[in-house]
Amino acid sequence: MKKVVMAAALAALVCTSAFAQTPNTLTAKEKKAGWKLLFDGKTTTGWHTYQKDAASPAWKVEDGALVLDQNAKKNGAPGGDLVTNEEYENYALSIQWKISEGGNSGIIFGVHESPEFKNTYETGPEMQVLDDDRHPDGKIIKHNAGDLYDLVKSSSKAVKPVGEWNTAEIIKKDGHLTLKLNGVTTVQTTVGTPEWDALVANSKFKTWKGFGKYQKGHIALQDHGNEVAYRDIKIRAL
């Protein structure tokens, strides 16, 4: 009986693996629903370093993922946040991320690219990407993986261990904002409401004139000084 059970379990595993979707691809169903890839798995096409014309060579494509290579930075490659060439307003974004041990990064959205703002986070709210167990921010409320950084704490802890891929979703429609991590809804709020203004007023962003003010903006992958990888980045207009 044990052999039969083990054989059935193995068969199920093989079947699941066979039908697992390849990263950086779209199924026919996704294409029909309007999903588009923001990363082709091979190049940095469609992305550039914030306030630069092209992507910094510190952002490399390795094994089908956008990887921030800190060794490249040590050898002289300039760093900086990577941002989409296009701007988005109402959308569903899905992205996979994997953080290094003790690492910190973030997915920043609603970024207004202008010389008056030196950094993406001066205008764009952030969904935190973090090794909660080893990075100091893991001990700070509203700074954990899946949080709306410094604004809203996750309603549930859904992050996977370091070394595993996490799937983050940012859904934004007419100001209504939902964050999900690994299928679990972690944050819900509405931008531009009195509730939102109160969140900002009680955060580190309270005196930042451009923060959260732009409904339409770029999406950014943060260079926070640690190695991080992103892949399977796709978006659908809502």
C-alpha positions in Angstrom: 0.0 0.0 0.0 2.8 2.4 0.9 4.4 1.9 -2.6 1.0 2.6 -4.2 0.7 5.9 -2.2 4.2 6.9 -3.0 3.8 6.2 -6.7 0.6 8.2 -6.8 2.3 11.1 -5.0 5.2 11.0 -7.4 2.8 10.9 -10.4 1.0 14.0 -9.0 4.2 15.8 -8.5 5.4 15.1 -12.1 2.0 16.1 -13.4 2.1 19.4 -11.5 5.6 20.1 -12.7 4.7 19.4 -16.3 1.9 21.9 -16.3 3.7 24.6 -14.3 3.9 27.8 -16.3 7.3 28.9 -17.5 8.3 32.3 -16.0 8.2 35.3 -18.3 5.6 33.8 -20.5 1.8 34.4 -20.9 -0.8 31.7 -21.4 -3.4 32.0 -24.1 -5.9 32.8 -21.3 -3.7 35.6 -19.9 -3.2 37.1 -23.4 -7.0 37.1 -24.0 -7.5 38.8 -20.6 -5.1 41.6 -21.7 -2.0 40.7 -19.7 1.3 42.0 -21.1 4.9 41.1 -20.1 7.0 43.9 -18.7 10.1 41.7 -18.8 11.0 39.4 -21.6 13.3 37.2 -19.5 16.3 38.0 -21.7 17.0 41.8 -21.8 16.2 45.0 -19.9 14.1 46.3 -22.8 11.3 48.5 -21.5 13.2 49.6 -18.5 15.7 52.3 -17.5 17.5 53.5 -14.4 15.6 56.3 -12.8 16.4 59.6 -14.6 18.8 57.9 -17.0 18.3 56.9 -20.6 19.1 53.2 -20.2 19.3 50.5 -17.5 22.4 50.4 -15.4 24.7 47.4 -16.1 24.4 46.7 -12.4 20.9 45.3 -13.3 21.7 42.0 -15.1 19.6 39.3 -16.6 20.5 35.9 -15.1 18.6 32.7 -15.4 15.5 34.5 -16.7 15.5 37.1 -13.9 16.4 40.8 -13.4 19.2 40.7 -10.8 20.7 43.6 -9.0 24.4 42.6 -8.9 26.2 44.3 -6.0 29.6 43.0 -7.2 29.1 44.8 -10.4 28.5 48.0 -8.4 31.7 47.4 -6.4 33.5 47.2 -9.8 32.2 50.6 -10.8 28.8 49.9 -12.4 26.3 52.7 -11.3 23.3 51.5 -9.3 19.9 53.0 -9.0 16.3 52.0 -9.1 15.1 50.4 -12.3 11.8 51.9 -13.7 9.4 51.1 -16.5 9.6 53.2 -19.6 5.8 53.5 -19.6 3.5 54.9 -17.0 0.4 53.2 -15.6 -2.7 54.3 -13.7 -5.4 51.6 -13.4 -3.9 48.1 -13.5 -3.2 44.7 -12.0 0.6 44.0 -11.7 2.0 40.6 -10.9 5.7 40.1 -10.2 7.9 37.4 -8.6 10.8 38.4 -6.3 13.5 36.6 -4.4 15.6 38.5 -1.9 19.2 37.7 -0.7 19.9 36.9 3.0 19.5 40.0 5.1 18.4 41.9 2.0 16.0 44.8 1.4 14.3 46.1 -1.8 10.9 47.2 -2.9 8.3 47.5 -5.6 7.5 51.2 -6.0 4.5 52.5 -8.0 3.0 55.8 -9.0 6.6 57.1 -9.6 6.7 60.6 -11.1 10.0 60.9 -13.0 11.1 64.6 -12.7 14.3 66.4 -12.0 12.7 67.9 -8.9 12.5 64.4 -7.3 15.9 62.7 -6.9 14.5 59.3 -5.9 11.6 57.1 -6.9 10.4 56.9 -3.3 9.9 60.6 -3.1 6.7 60.2 -5.1 5.9 56.5 -5.2 4.5 54.3 -2.4 6.2 51.0 -1.9 5.3 47.3 -1.4 8.1 46.1 0.8 10.5 43.3 -0.3 12.6 42.1 2.7 14.2 39.3 4.5 12.1 39.8 7.6 14.2 37.5 9.8 17.6 39.0 9.2 17.2 42.7 8.1 16.8 45.3 10.8 13.5 46.5 9.2 12.0 43.2 10.0 11.6 44.4 13.6 9.8 47.6 12.5 6.1 47.7 12.2 4.9 48.5 8.6 8.4 47.7 7.3 7.9 44.0 6.7 7.6 42.1 3.4 4.1 42.6 1.9 3.5 45.9 3.9 2.7 49.2 2.2 6.0 50.6 3.5 5.6 52.8 6.5 1.9 53.3 5.8 0.0 50.0 6.4 1.0 46.8 8.1 0.2 43.5 6.4 -3.0 41.9 7.7 -1.3 38.5 7.4 2.3 37.4 7.1 2.6 35.5 3.9 6.3 35.8 2.9 8.3 32.7 2.0 11.8 31.8 3.3 14.8 33.5 1.8 15.9 31.8 -1.4 12.3 31.0 -2.5 10.3 33.0 -5.1 7.4 35.1 -3.8 4.6 36.4 -6.0 3.5 39.9 -5.3 0.4 41.6 -6.8 -0.5 45.3 -6.8 -4.0 46.1 -8.0 -4.9 49.7 -8.4 -8.3 50.9 -9.8 -9.5 54.5 -9.4 -7.5 54.9 -6.3 -8.5 51.7 -4.7 -5.3 49.8 -3.8 -4.9 46.1 -3.0 -1.6 44.4 -2.2 -1.3 40.6 -2.3 1.7 38.3 -1.4 1.6 34.7 -2.4 -2.1 34.8 -2.9 -2.9 36.4 0.5 -4.3 39.9 0.6 -2.0 41.9 2.9 -3.2 45.5 2.4 -6.3 47.4 1.2 -6.7 51.1 1.2 -7.7 54.0 -1.1 -5.3 56.6 -2.3 -6.5 60.3 -2.2 -9.0 59.9 0.6 -9.0 61.3 4.1 -8.0 57.8 5.3 -5.0 58.0 2.9 -4.1 61.5 4.1 -4.1 60.3 7.7 -1.8 57.4 6.8 0.7 59.7 5.1 0.4 62.3 8.0 1.5 59.5 10.4 4.4 58.3 8.3 7.9 59.4 7.4 6.5 60.9 4.2 4.3 63.5 5.9 6.4 66.5 4.7 7.2 65.1 1.3 5.2 67.3 -1.1 5.1 64.8 -4.0 4.5 61.6 -2.2 1.5 59.6 -3.3 0.2 62.5 -5.3 0.4 60.9 -8.8 -2.3 58.5 -9.8 -0.4 57.7 -13.0 3.3 56.8 -12.9 6.1 54.4 -13.5 6.7 51.2 -11.6 10.2 50.8 -10.0 12.3 48.0 -8.7 14.4 49.4 -5.8 18.2 49.3 -5.4 18.5 49.3 -1.6 22.1 48.1 -1.6 21.4 44.3 -1.5 21.1 41.6 -4.2 17.6 40.9 -5.3 16.0 39.2 -8.3 12.7 39.8 -10.1 11.0 37.9 -12.8 7.6 37.0 -14.4 6.6 40.7 -14.4 3.3 41.2 -16.1 0.6 43.9 -16.1 -3.1 44.2 -17.2 -4.9 47.5 -17.7 -8.1 47.8 -15.6 
